[in-house]
Amino acid sequence: MVCEGGKTKDLFSVLAEDIADWAERFLRAEAAGGKEAAGQVLGGIAEWLGSDLVDGMPVMPLERWLVLDTLAEELLQGCKAHIAEKQADGQTLSKIIRRAREMVRCPQLV
């Protein structure tokens, strides 16, 4: 199935894009400022989970929201694990970014 571009993004796509953006921000912060800077971004992710993501629950089908919630939880756990590792490679976070970007491109496939 080919996904069409140019359509206004729905809330699902916006939140999926947020997940990818948070993961990228986390990796950039770590690269620029180390684990402490990455930890600051992790705090932002936790806040986002409790606000924007939760706010999306009542306005979208539960099945779609659960897909985002699961991926967001993987992001949170992946960032925690990344900080805890001495030589984290970022593969887990890169996979999350790819999956989230695919959800943005083709939200109807989810």
Residue, then its C-alpha position, 0 to 999 in steps of 0.5 A: m500500500v502506498c501512502e499519500g502525502g500532503k494531507t493534514k496530520d492527525l493527532f496520531s501522526v503528530l504524537a508519533e512524530d513527537i516520539a521520533d523527535w524526542a528520541e533524536r533530541f535525546l541522542r543529540a543531547e547525549a552527543a553534545g553534553g553527555k549522559e547528564a544532558a541526556g538525563q535532562v531530555l529524559g525528564g522532558i520525555a517523562e513529562w511529555l508522556g504524562s501530558d501530551l500523550v495522555d491528553g491524546m487518549p480520549v480523542m482517538p481510538l484506544e487501539r491506536w493510542l495503545v500503539l503510541d503508548t507502547l512505543a513511547e514506553e519503549l522510548l522511555q525504557g530505551c533512554k533509561a537503558h542507554i544512560a545506564e550503559k557505559q558504551a550505548d550504541g543507540q540501536t534501540l533508539s534508532k529502531i524506535i525513530r524508524r518505527a515512529r517515522e513510518m507511523v507518520r508516513c503511513p498512519q493508516l497501516v497502524 
